[in-house]
């Protein structure tokens, strides 16, 4: 017999899924839901983080993650929820790199300094009306148009 209730993807760890079920069944008190203006924010799903050929990428987890985000987008887009993306950009001169890369030679991040590294993976390509926030630092919330 199938479980009744909302669909909870199998990729959610069981402990988190159990907490979500309790919340949806009213066992956890408080205000929950999507809020007044829900949106989907796809953060840094670029080749550099998804593909093995980049030092910061790992396809074993990056590809399934992208596939699950795609499933979310397939529901959110027809539902009229706004979708936003973030991505980095190559930092080719020292002043653009900020404190998190200070002291590391630009050459040490090699493949990360190509435009291709910062492309959003094909399975998640933004639609023409979906903003892509380009960030110069690790946070998509600091010093970007996302505010």
C-alpha positions, 0 to 999 in steps of 0.5 A: 500500500502506498503512503498517503500524503505529499510527495517527498523525493527519495533523495531527501535523507530519511531524517529530514523527510520524517521531520517534513512529514511531521511538519506537514501533518501539524505535529510541529507547531508554527507557521510553515509554508511557502511564504508570500512570494516564493521563488526558486534560487538555483545557486552555482550549478555551473560546470565548475561545481558539477563536472569532474574536469574542474578542480571544484567539481564532482560529477558523482554528486553534481549530476544527480543534484542537477537532475533533481533541481531540474525536476523542481524547475519542471514543477516551479516554472509551470506553477508561475514561481520565479526562478533565479540563478547565480554563477561566478565569473573568472577573476583575472586580476588580483583585486577581483579575487577578494580575500578568499583567494588572496595570496593564491596565484591566478594560475593555481586555479587554472580551469576555473579562470575560463568562461566555460567553468562558469556556465550553468550546466545544460540540463538547467539552462535558464529560460530567457525571462529568468535572471542570472546573477553573476557574482564576483565573490562566493556569496550570491547575496552580497554585493549583487542584484539579488537583493 
